[in-house]
Amino acid sequence: MEDIMAATRVSAEAMAMEDAGIIAQGKKADLLDIEGDPTKDIHVLLNPCHIEKVYVGGKQLK
């Protein structure tokens, strides 16, 4: 989980990006809906077949 947070929230904070790195109401999220639990097996993020949905700026891509 620390690796995932370092790649998202911590890096957004380091770049002073107040609207990035967290999921919260009113924020425009870029996120992946994946099959599997990356906190148990980080490799699910490396295989595109595990990606179920992609959201950019809070909107789902088709």
DSSP file (Angstrom, degrees, kcal/mol; ACC not computed):
  #  RESIDUE AA STRUCTURE BP1 BP2  ACC     N-H-->O    O-->H-N    N-H-->O    O-->H-N    TCO  KAPPA ALPHA  PHI   PSI    X-CA   Y-CA   Z-CA
    1    1 A M     >        0   0    0      0, 0.0     4,-2.6     0, 0.0     5,-0.2   0.000 360.0 360.0 360.0 -34.8    0.0    0.0    0.0
    2    2 A E  H  >  +     0   0    0      1,-0.2     4,-2.2     2,-0.2     5,-0.1   0.879 360.0  51.3 -62.0 -37.2    2.9    2.3    0.7
    3    3 A D  H  > S+     0   0    0      2,-0.2     4,-1.7     1,-0.2    -1,-0.2   0.912 110.5  48.2 -65.4 -42.0    4.1    2.0   -2.9
    4    4 A I  H  > S+     0   0    0      1,-0.2     4,-0.9     2,-0.2    -2,-0.2   0.917 113.0  47.7 -65.1 -43.2    0.7    2.8   -4.3
    5    5 A M  H  <>S+     0   0    0     -4,-2.6     5,-2.5     1,-0.2     6,-0.5   0.878 109.4  53.6 -65.8 -36.9    0.4    5.8   -2.0
    6    6 A A  I  <>S+     0   0    0     -4,-2.2     5,-0.6     1,-0.2    -1,-0.2   0.861 110.2  48.0 -64.6 -34.3    3.9    7.0   -3.0
    7    7 A A  I  <5S+     0   0    0     -4,-1.7    -1,-0.2    -5,-0.1    -2,-0.2   0.639 128.9  18.8 -80.7 -14.1    2.9    6.8   -6.7
    8    8 A T  I  X5S+     0   0    0     -4,-0.9     4,-2.1    -3,-0.5     5,-0.2   0.641 130.2  20.9-119.0 -84.3   -0.3    8.7   -6.1
    9    9 A R  I  >5S+     0   0    0     12,-0.3     4,-2.5     1,-0.2     5,-0.2   0.914 123.8  48.4 -63.0 -47.9   -1.0   10.9   -3.1
   10   10 A V  I  ><S+     0   0    0     -5,-2.5     4,-2.2     1,-0.2    -1,-0.2   0.907 113.5  47.0 -63.6 -42.1    2.6   11.5   -2.0
   11   11 A S  H  ><S+     0   0    0     -5,-0.6     4,-1.4    -6,-0.5    -1,-0.2   0.885 111.7  51.6 -68.0 -36.4    3.8   12.5   -5.5
   12   12 A A  H  <>S+     0   0    0     -4,-2.1     5,-2.9     1,-0.2    -2,-0.2   0.909 110.8  48.3 -64.7 -41.0    0.8   14.8   -5.9
   13   13 A E  H ><5S+     0   0    0     -4,-2.5     3,-1.6     1,-0.2    -2,-0.2   0.898 107.6  55.4 -64.6 -39.9    1.6   16.4   -2.6
   14   14 A A  H 3<5S+     0   0    0     -4,-2.2    -1,-0.2     1,-0.3    -2,-0.2   0.811 110.6  45.3 -63.4 -29.7    5.2   16.8   -3.6
   15   15 A M  T 3<5S-     0   0    0     -4,-1.4    -1,-0.3    -3,-0.2    -2,-0.2   0.264 114.9-118.0 -96.3  10.8    4.1   18.7   -6.7
   16   16 A A  T < 5 +     0   0    0     -3,-1.6     2,-1.0     1,-0.2    -3,-0.2   0.852  58.3 156.9  55.7  39.1    1.6   20.8   -4.8
   17   17 A M    > < -     0   0    0     -5,-2.9     3,-1.2     1,-0.2    -1,-0.2  -0.815  19.2-177.7 -95.9  98.8   -1.3   19.4   -6.8
   18   18 A E  T 3  S+     0   0    0     -2,-1.0    -1,-0.2     1,-0.3    -5,-0.1   0.745  79.4  50.3 -71.6 -23.8   -4.2   19.9   -4.4
   19   19 A D  T 3  S+     0   0    0     -7,-0.1     9,-0.4     8,-0.1     2,-0.3   0.236 103.8  72.3 -98.3  14.1   -6.8   18.3   -6.8
   20   20 A A  S <  S+     0   0    0     -3,-1.2     3,-0.1     1,-0.1     9,-0.1  -0.892  76.4  36.6-129.5 156.8   -4.7   15.1   -7.3
   21   21 A G  S    S+     0   0    0     -2,-0.3   -12,-0.3     1,-0.2     2,-0.3   0.345  98.1  73.7  92.1  -6.1   -3.7   12.0   -5.4
   22   22 A I        -     0   0    0    -14,-0.1     2,-0.6   -13,-0.1    -1,-0.2  -0.947  69.4-131.3-136.8 159.0   -6.9   11.4   -3.5
   23   23 A I        +     0   0    0     -2,-0.3     2,-0.3    -3,-0.1    -3,-0.0  -0.952  51.0 133.2-108.9 114.8  -10.5   10.2   -4.0
   24   24 A A    >   -     0   0    0     -2,-0.6     3,-2.1     3,-0.0     5,-0.1  -0.986  62.0 -76.6-157.9 157.1  -13.0   12.6   -2.5
   25   25 A Q  T 3  S+     0   0    0     -2,-0.3     3,-0.1     1,-0.3    -2,-0.0  -0.336 117.5  21.7 -58.9 134.9  -16.2   14.4   -3.3
   26   26 A G  T 3  S+     0   0    0      1,-0.3     2,-0.3    -2,-0.0    -1,-0.3   0.329  98.2 114.7  88.7  -6.9  -15.6   17.3   -5.6
   27   27 A K    <   -     0   0    0     -3,-2.1     2,-0.9    31,-0.0    -1,-0.3  -0.682  67.7-129.1 -94.0 151.2  -12.2   16.0   -6.9
   28   28 A K        -     0   0    0     -9,-0.4    29,-0.3    -2,-0.3    30,-0.2  -0.828  35.8-156.0-100.1  97.2  -11.7   15.0  -10.5
   29   29 A A        -     0   0    0     -2,-0.9    29,-3.2    28,-0.2     2,-0.5  -0.462  22.0-161.5 -82.5 142.3  -10.2   11.5  -10.2
   30   30 A D        +     0   0    0     26,-0.2     2,-0.3    27,-0.2    26,-0.2  -0.993  41.1 145.1-108.5 117.6   -8.0    9.6  -12.6
   31   31 A L  E     -A   55   0A   0     24,-1.9    24,-2.9    -2,-0.5     2,-0.4  -0.985  44.2-127.4-154.1 162.9   -8.3    6.0  -11.5
   32   32 A L  E     -A   54   0A   0     -2,-0.3     2,-0.7    22,-0.2    22,-0.2  -0.915   9.3-150.1-112.7 138.8   -8.4    2.4  -12.5
   33   33 A D  E     -A   53   0A   0     20,-2.7    19,-3.3    -2,-0.4    20,-1.6  -0.947  34.9-179.3-101.7 112.2  -11.0   -0.1  -11.6
   34   34 A I  E     -A   51   0A   0     -2,-0.7     2,-0.6    17,-0.2    17,-0.2  -0.812  34.1-118.7-120.0 155.5   -9.1   -3.4  -11.6
   35   35 A E  S    S+     0   0    0     15,-3.0     2,-0.2    -2,-0.3    -2,-0.0  -0.813  84.2  27.0 -86.4 122.6   -9.8   -7.0  -10.9
   36   36 A G  S    S-     0   0    0     -2,-0.6    -2,-0.2     9,-0.0     0, 0.0  -0.503  91.5 -80.0 114.6 175.2   -7.6   -8.1   -8.0
   37   37 A D    >>  -     0   0    0     -2,-0.2     4,-2.3     1,-0.1     3,-1.8  -0.913  27.2-167.5-121.0 102.3   -6.1   -6.5   -4.9
   38   38 A P  T 34 S+     0   0    0      0, 0.0    -1,-0.1     0, 0.0     7,-0.1   0.687  87.6  65.6 -66.1 -15.9   -2.9   -4.6   -5.6
   39   39 A T  T 34 S+     0   0    0      1,-0.2     3,-0.2     2,-0.2   -37,-0.1   0.717 113.1  33.4 -75.7 -18.2   -2.2   -4.4   -1.9
   40   40 A K  T <4 S+     0   0    0     -3,-1.8     2,-0.3     1,-0.2    -1,-0.2   0.730 139.1  15.2-102.1 -31.7   -1.8   -8.2   -1.9
   41   41 A D    ><  -     0   0    0     -4,-2.3     3,-1.8     1,-0.1    -1,-0.2  -0.779  60.1-170.0-147.1  97.4   -0.3   -8.6   -5.4
   42   42 A I  G >  S+     0   0    0     -2,-0.3     3,-1.7     1,-0.3     4,-0.2   0.694  78.9  79.2 -61.6 -19.8    1.1   -5.5   -7.0
   43   43 A H  G >> S+     0   0    0      1,-0.3     3,-1.4     2,-0.2     4,-0.7   0.677  72.5  77.0 -66.9 -17.1    1.5   -7.4  -10.3
   44   44 A V  G <4 S+     0   0    0     -3,-1.8     3,-0.3     1,-0.3    -1,-0.3   0.774  90.4  58.2 -63.1 -21.9   -2.3   -7.0  -11.1
   45   45 A L  G <4 S+     0   0    0     -3,-1.7    -1,-0.3    -4,-0.2    -2,-0.2   0.650 100.2  57.2 -79.1 -14.5   -1.4   -3.4  -12.1
   46   46 A L  T <4 S+     0   0    0     -3,-1.4    -1,-0.2    -4,-0.2    -2,-0.2   0.647  93.4  72.6 -89.5 -16.1    1.1   -4.6  -14.7
   47   47 A N    ><  -     0   0    0     -4,-0.7     3,-2.2    -3,-0.3     4,-0.3  -0.886  66.6-154.8-107.9 112.7   -1.3   -6.8  -16.7
   48   48 A P  G >  S+     0   0    0      0, 0.0     3,-1.5     0, 0.0    -1,-0.1   0.720  89.1  73.2 -58.1 -22.5   -3.9   -4.8  -18.8
   49   49 A C  G 3  S+     0   0    0      1,-0.3    -5,-0.0    -3,-0.0    -3,-0.0   0.705  91.1  59.2 -67.1 -16.0   -6.3   -7.8  -18.7
   50   50 A H  G <  S+     0   0    0     -3,-2.2   -15,-3.0    -6,-0.2     2,-0.6   0.590  81.5 101.1 -85.0 -11.4   -7.0   -6.9  -15.1
   51   51 A I  E <   +A   34   0A   0     -3,-1.5   -17,-0.2    -4,-0.3     3,-0.1  -0.645  40.1 168.9 -79.7 120.2   -8.2   -3.4  -16.0
   52   52 A E  E     +     0   0A   0    -19,-3.3     2,-0.3    -2,-0.6   -18,-0.2   0.823  65.1   4.7 -98.1 -40.2  -12.0   -3.2  -15.9
   53   53 A K  E     -A   33   0A   0    -20,-1.6   -20,-2.7     2,-0.0     2,-0.4  -0.987  58.2-153.4-145.0 152.0  -12.7    0.6  -16.1
   54   54 A V  E     -A   32   0A   0      7,-0.4     7,-3.1    -2,-0.3     2,-0.4  -0.997   9.1-167.0-128.1 131.1  -10.6    3.7  -16.6
   55   55 A Y  E     -AB  31  60A   0    -24,-2.9   -24,-1.9    -2,-0.4     2,-0.4  -0.972   4.4-176.7-119.2 131.8  -11.6    7.1  -15.3
   56   56 A V  E >  S- B   0  59A   0      3,-2.7     3,-1.7    -2,-0.4   -26,-0.2  -0.995  76.5  -5.9-127.8 126.0   -9.9   10.4  -16.4
   57   57 A G  T 3  S-     0   0    0     -2,-0.4   -27,-0.2   -29,-0.3   -28,-0.2   0.801 130.9 -58.0  60.8  28.7  -10.9   13.7  -14.9
   58   58 A G  T 3  S+     0   0    0    -29,-3.2     2,-0.4     1,-0.2    -1,-0.3   0.488 116.9 109.2  82.5   2.6  -13.8   11.9  -13.1
   59   59 A K  E <  S-B   56   0A   0     -3,-1.7    -3,-2.7   -30,-0.2     2,-0.3  -0.933  70.4-118.8-117.8 136.8  -15.3   10.6  -16.4
   60   60 A Q  E     -B   55   0A   0     -2,-0.4    -5,-0.3    -5,-0.2     2,-0.2  -0.518  24.2-137.4 -73.1 130.9  -15.2    7.0  -17.5
   61   61 A L              0   0    0     -7,-3.1    -7,-0.4    -2,-0.3    -1,-0.0  -0.569 360.0 360.0 -81.2 152.2  -13.4    6.3  -20.8
   62   62 A K              0   0    0     -2,-0.2    -1,-0.1    -9,-0.1    -2,-0.0   0.439 360.0 360.0 -94.8 360.0  -15.0    3.9  -23.2
